[in-house]
Amino acid sequence: MYIRFGLILVIPERHGQKAASLVSSWPGPVLWGDGCSKVVNDLAFLVGFLASIGMVMVAAFQENAVFEVHFTGAALAFGGGTIYIFMQTYLTKKLSETSNNSKMVTIRFFCGLIALIAFIYMLANYAASYVFADGVNHLHWIPGDDGYVNHICSTISEWIVAISFLLFMGSFYTEFKSCTFEFNIRLRTSEQSAIFNPSQNYGAIEESDSVKV
């Protein structure tokens, strides 16, 4: 998610004047290089971050232990993830104006559309299973229980959403394959005394000194 965020920022430098000539239709106040709105990229990163937190909440809090937290996490993960797909589809569409990547726009759009339909269907059947199955142990469903069919439909829809997310993430393979990533460890001059003994002379440490990892 962070790599995609950074990739959107550096693409304008690669495309130059051709990308700079594009105009984004997004009503955000800040635009840059490739015509994609910085607002969309920033919001997409935030939504993706919230969806990631939702996944952690689902894994850390079991449904039968803390239902409210588990359900909130699921809503963030699936709902936020679906919104993230559409926002990235928009960014892909704007980038396709400077590259031959229009097919990827269609693929990501359909991933988002399938995830959205399945997410709505999942919520509807999930709610229906609890309404119809009042008093049933929801951890151990038995065929013939009231709401059993809704429970199965909700579970299938949940897996469809998850598969759509996986297909969406897999669609970035070709883009990430063409990138290299570096992490720099920098030593700030103001922090020298916390690392080196000030009584000894190690030489001047410049602000630009760094080590690539």
Secondary structure as UniProt FT lines:
FT   HELIX           2..15
FT   HELIX           17..20
FT   TURN            33..34
FT   HELIX           38..60
FT   TURN            63..65
FT   HELIX           67..74
FT   HELIX           75..79
FT   HELIX           80..95
FT   HELIX           96..98
FT   HELIX           102..132
FT   TURN            133..135
FT   TURN            138..139
FT   TURN            143..144
FT   TURN            146..147
FT   HELIX           148..170
FT   TURN            171..172
FT   HELIX           173..177
FT   STRAND          184..186
FT   HELIX           189..194
FT   TURN            198..199
FT   TURN            207..208
FT   STRAND          210..212
//
